[in-house]
Amino acid sequence: MRKAGILMPIFSLPSPYGIGTLGSEARAFVDFLAAAGQSCWQILPVGPTSYGDSPYQSFSSFAGNPYFVDLDTLVAEGVLEPEEFRDLDWGSDPECVDYGLLYKTRYPVLRKGCTRLLAQDRPEFSEFCREQAFWLEDYALFMALKDKYGGVSWFNWPEGVRMRKSRALDKARKELAREVDFWKGVQYFFFHQWTALKGYANERGISIIGDLPIYVSGDSADVWADPEQFQLDEFGRPSEVAGCPPDGFSADGQLWGNPLFDWEKMKGDGYAWWLRRIAFQFRFYDTLRIDHFRGFESYYAIPYGEETARNGRWRPGPGIAFFEAVNRTLGQKDIIAEDLGFLTPEVHQLLRESGYPGMKVLEFAFDSRDGGNDYLPHRYTPHCVVYAGTHDNDTIQGWMASADPEDVRFARDYLRLSVQEGYHWGMMRAAWASPADLAVMQFQDILGLGSEARINIPSTLGINWKWRAMPGAWNSELAQRLYRDMEVYQRLPER
């Protein structure tokens, strides 16, 4: 079945409180998607972000981002008063997230809500804590300890809690009991609101496509609680870290810095840690995009302490045995493989054996640095997902303005683009018209925005994950135009 969707991060939704949330604007966006003939809403990872504000560097693989908790919903639930937050300073630019300001402003408000939640002794909160104890206990204690030690990485905590010695952990749980309860309360708010939003979307025929980073942050509850799953030394520090080698887009490569998995250890217990992680993600999402799929065939390991990714080397990943374990334990799941980057015949073989659809990016089709002819629409097979660009790419209009002139000329000729229609509409139409089973467009491209609306520039800090849509960015006229294109290219959902 041919389908279409829109990529729109939660943080990019409008709201008067500095960042998009799981509240009324999220539901309004779902209504827009349904009216526009879309089938899917793709989002970025929703975990709590750490240094750099990247959703791909999170304090937990399981927790939700506290910033996404909708404050007006907490008012409706009786744990906040409007005057406690509506007149606070949430930033001067409604089109840009100010994470520093959010950190200072959002948590005091959430603390007031959690204080009332805990005073009410709600049975559903106690039940949530019991059901989620397998990750929530460690996460809540991790965050409480992080606050106690001034936000520094757990690598620099005192030895007792850093190495998880029983006596030190028991003492910390007693001393920080109120803080631990606060972090549990925030997660209860998030999960309660997320469950309601996902139900709202599914009832209107919209499925949610989530995004699972292959790696976890070194400074996370995941690594602190389960260090044996990772390639760490006796002090808990990695010997090598993750990244990507130099290519035509980056002379130094990409130094992500994440710890690497101990795949041999994981193989020994049937990849139990990973299976818990993937199973949990399908509580959040209907479809899961697994980031950096090629890392399961082989991964790039960079010596710890290097300043660039130049001196890394490739090491073998778990291969098809991993995905066989997923299918055997969890059953066939709706997974998209992010198979971009440096691909070898072995990676192509792994994709075929997994049976997952891979990704096509139209902007790559015309990039002479990449030799990207495989991304030209006439070469697609139906079993793939096509994007004009992803969150790591420039917008269509931004790409047209900044790419090599010969690449732009090729794109204009191949796609028959016209200024009158708008280059963005021409490129999106090519994606919708392609054989791909699913076509996903960034919302910024639907609006025809330029580079100012780009979500992320890889290997940069401080300028990413900030773009937000303005109130009224979607409307009935835009929905009708999209609906007509879905009708023309036979991508309307069967509702």
N, C-alpha and C positions, 0 to 999 in steps of 0.2 A: 504493500500500500504506500502510495506517495504522500509524504507529509511535509509540513513546514513548521518552523519554530523561530523564536526570537531569543537571542542572548542578551540578558539584562541582569547585571549583578544586583543583589539586594541593596548594597550600599548606594547604588546609583538611583534608587527610587526617590521621588520628592518626599519631603517631610519638613515640618517647621523646626525640627530638633537636631539638625546638623548632619544627619545621615539617614539613609533609607531604613525602614523597619518592616516588621511583619504585620503591620496594621492596615488601615483603610486604603492607603495608596497601593499596597501590594494586591489587595482584592480588586481595586479598580483596574490595575494592570492585567489581572486575570480576565476581567470582563472585556477589556480591550482585545486581548488575545483571542477570546472566543468570537467576538464580533468581527475580527479581522481574518477569520478562517484559519487560524493557527491551531496546531495540535500540541505544541510543546513550548515550555518555558525553560530555557537553559540558564543556570546560574553558575557562579563561581563557588569555591568551597566556603562553607558557612562557619568554620571554626573560629575561635578567639585568636586574633592576630597578635603577633609579637613584634619585635624590633623590625622597622621597615614597613609595617602595616600590610604586608603581603598575605593574602589568604592562603598562599602556598607555604607559609612559615607560621605554623600555629602552635599554641601551647598544648593542644590535644587533638587527636584524631576523632574523638567522640563528642567533645563538648561543642556547644553552640556559642556564637559571638554575642557577648552581653550587649554590644551596641545595637544589635538588631531587635532587642526587646522593645516592643511598642509601649510607650508611656501612657498614651491615651487609653489603651486597653487595660492597663493596670488601674487607671482611674475607674473604669467601668466595673472592674472586679473588686473594688473597694480597698485597695492597698496603697493608693496614692491619692493626693488631693491636687487639683489643677494648679493651685497657686504655688505648689512646691517645685514646679519646673517650667511653667509656660512663660514666665518672664525672665528666665535666665538667658545668659549670652550663649547662643549656639553657633555663633560665627556670622561674619558679615557677607559671605559669598554663598548664596544658595546653590551655586553650580559646582561647589568644591567642598570636599570633606576636610575639615580641620581636625586631624586626629589628636594633636596635642591638646586642643581645647576640649575635645570629647573626653579624653582621659581625665581631665580635671573636673569636668561638669557632670558626666553621666553617672559615675560610680556613687557619689553622695546621694543622688536621687534614687538609684537602685537600692542603696542601703536602707533608705526609709521604707521602700516597698517591702524589702525582705524582713525588716523588723516587724512590720504588721503581719506579714505572712506567717512568721514563726510564732507570733503571739496568738494567732487564730487556731493553731494546732489542727490544720486541715488534714483529714485522713488521706486525701489524694496526694498530698505532698509526701507523707510518710511512705505511701505505696510507691511513688516515683523513686524515692531514695532506695527502697529495697530492690526494686526491679533493676535499677541502674548501678547498683553497688559495685559491680565488677570493674567499672571504670571511674565512677563518680567519687568513690572514697579517695582514691589516689589523686585524682585531679583536684578535688577541693582542698586536700592537704597540701598539694604542690603549690597551688595559688596562694594559700595562706602563708606558707613558708616563704614564697617569693616576696610577698608584701613585707613580711617580717625582716627579711634581709635586704630591703631597699631595692628590690627588682633585679638584683644581679642573677646571672645564670646559676643554675644548680651546681655546675662544675665548681663554683667558688663558695658553696655553703660549707659550714663546719662538717667535719668528717662524719660525725654520727648520723646526721640526716642525709648527707650526700651519699653515703654508702648504705643507707637504709638499715641501720642497726636497730634491732627491735626496741631496745630500751629508749633510744633517742626518739624513735617514731612515736612510741607510747606517750612519752613526755610531751612531744609536740602536739599530739592530738588533744591532750588535756588542756594545755596552755592556750591553744588556738581554737578551742571548740566553737566559740562564737563566730570566728572568721570562717571556719570550715562550713558552718551552717549557712553563712552568707553566700558562699560560692555554690553551695547546693541549691539555695533558694533561687539564685539567678538562673541556674540551669533549668530548674522547674519552670520558671517563667518562660524561658526560651522554648522548651519542648512543648509546653502547653500551647503556646501561640503558633509554633511551627505545625503541630498536628492539625490545628484548626485551619491554617492557611492551606496546607496540602489537601485537606479534605474539601475545602472550598474549590480549589483548582480542579481536582479530579471529578467533582460533581458537575463541573461545567465542561468536561471533556478535555481538560488541559493536563497533560502529564508533565512531571518535573524531571528535567535532566540535571543531575548533579555532577560534580567534578571531584575526583579523588586523586590528590597528589600521590605519586608513587612513594616519595620520601616523607619523613616526618622531621620536624625541627629538632636539632640537638637539644635545645633548651625547651624541653617539653615534658609533660607528665608521662608520655609514652616511653621515652628513653629512660627517664629517671626510675619509673616503676618496673620496666622490663629490660634492663641493660644487657641481659644475656642474648637478646634478639639481635644485637648490633655488634659491629666490629669496633670494640672499645678496648683500651688498655686497662691495667689494674687500677688506674686512677679515675676511670670513667671517661677518658678522653679518646676521640677517634684517632686512628693511625692514618686513615685516608678518608676523604670526604667526596661527596657527589658533585657532579657538574657535567658540562658538555665541552668537547674539544673545539679548538678554533675552526672557523669556517668562513664562508664568504660574507657572513653578516657580522662576525666578531673576530678580530685578529687574535684576541687573547682567550677566546672561548668564554664559557660561562662558569663561574665558580659559585655554586649554590651553597656549599658548606655543610650540607646535611650529612649525618652519619650514615654509613652503609650497612645494609642488612647482613647478618651472618646466615647466608642462604643454606649452608650445610647444617647448621643448628636447626633452622626452620624446617628443613626437609625431614629431619629426624623425628619431629612430632607431627608430621603431616601438614605443616604450614598453619598450625592452629591459631597463631597470633593474627595472621593475615585473614584467615577465614572469619574470625570474630570481627575484624575490621570491615570486611566487605559485607558480611551479613548485616552489620549495624547500619551501614550506609543505605541499604535498601529499606530501612525504616524511614529514612529521610526522602528517598528519591524513587521514582519509577524506572528511570534509566540512569546508568552510571557511566560517565566518561572517565576512563583510567588514563591519567596523565603519564607521559613518557613511557609508552608501552614498550619501546625498544629496549628499555632497561631490564626487562624480563629475559631477553635473549642474551645481552651482554651489557655491562654498565661501565661507565667511565669513572675511574678512581684516581683522585688527585691527592698527593701527599699533604697531610695536615700541616698548615702553616704557610703553604704557598700563597702568593698574592694574585696569581692568575691560574687559568686552567691549562696552561701550555704543557706542563710536565706530567700530565696524567697518563694512564694506560687503561686499556680495555680488559675487563675480567668477565668470565662467563656467569650468566644469570641462571635462574632455575629452569627456564625453558618451558616446554609444553607440559611437563609434569606438574607444574604449579597450577595451570588452568584445568588440567584433568582433576586435580584435587578440589578445585572450586566447584566444578560441575558435579563431581561425585558427592560432595557434601551439601552444597547449597542448591543443586539443580541448575538447569539452564537459566541464566539471568540475562537481562537486557543490558548489554555492555557495549560501549563504543571504545575502540582502541585509538588513542592519540598516537598515531604512527608517523609523526612528522620528524624532521631532522635527518641525521646521517643514517641511512638505511642500507643494510647489506642484504644479500640473497637470503641469509639465515633469518633476518628479521621478517622479510616477506614470507618465508616459509612458516614461521611461527604464527603470523597473522592468518595465513590460510588454514593452518591446523586448528587454531582457536575458534575459527568460524565467526569472529567478531567483525563488524564493519569498521573499516578504517576511515581516515579523514582526507578530504581534498580542500585546499585553500586556493581560491581563484587568484589572489594577488601573487602567489608563488608561480602561477602558470606563465606569467609574463616577466619574471625576474631573471635576467640574464646571468646573474651571479650563481643561480641555483640550477640552471638548465632544466627548468621545471615543466617540461612538456607533458609529463605524466599528470599534471594538474589541469591540463586543458580539457574542457567539458566533453569534447567529442571522444575522449579516451576513457571516460568513466564507465564502470559497470554499475548496475543498480545497487549493489551491495556496498554502499558507502554513504558517508555524510559529507555534504559540501557546505563550506563557509566562504563568504567573500573574504573575510578576515576574522581572526580570533582576537581574544583580549590581548594577545602579545603582538598584534599587528597594528599598523596605522589604520585609521578609517579609510574608506574608499576614496573620499575626496582628498584626504591628507596624502594618501599614496599617489594619487594622480598628480598632486602638486609637487611632490618631493622625489619621486622615483626617477631613474635614468630616463631621459627624453626618448631614447629608442625603445625602452620597455613600455613607456606610456603610448607611443605611436603604435606598437604592436597590439596593445590592449584595445586601443580605439578601433584599429582595423578589424581585429578578430571579433570583437563584441559589437561592432557597428554603433559605437557610442556617439551620442549627440549632446551638445551643450543645452539644447532646448529641453530635452527630456530630463537631463541631469545625469552625469556619469554614474552616480550611485544607483539610480534606477536601472540603467542599462546593465550594469554588472550583476545586480541582484536578479534581474530577469533571466540572465544567462544561467545563474545557479538554479532558479526555479524551473527553467526549461530543461535542465540537464537530466540524465537518466538516474541520478542519485535518489535513493529512497527517501532521504531526509535532507532538507535544505534549511540551514540555520543562519540568520542574519543578525548582526549586532544592531541594537536599537539605534545607536548613533548613526549608522549607515541609513537606516530608514528615515531618519531626520535629515540626512544630507549634511552632517557636521564634518568639520575638518579636524586637523591634528590636535586642536585644543581639547577634543573630546576623547582622545586616545586613553585607554585604560592603563596600559603598561608598556614601558620600554625596557626589555630585558637587560640585566646587568647594570641597572641604575637604581639609585635610592633617593627617596624624598620627594619624588614628583609623580608617583604612581598611585593607582587605586583610589583616585580622588573624584573622578568625574561624576556629576549628578544631573539628572534630567530636571528641568524646571516644571513646576505645576502647569498642567494643561498641555504637556508635550504630546500626549496622545489624545485623540478626539475622534468623533464619529466619522468625519471626512477622511481622515487617514485610515481608519478601520475599513471604510468602504472601498478605498483604493486598493488596499492589500487584499481584501476579500475578492475583488474582481480579478486580481492577478492569480490568486489561488484557484479561482474557478477556471481561468484560461489555461493554467498549467496543471490542472487536475490534481491539486494538492489539498483540496477541501477535506476535512475530516468527516467520517461517517458518524453523525450524531443522531 
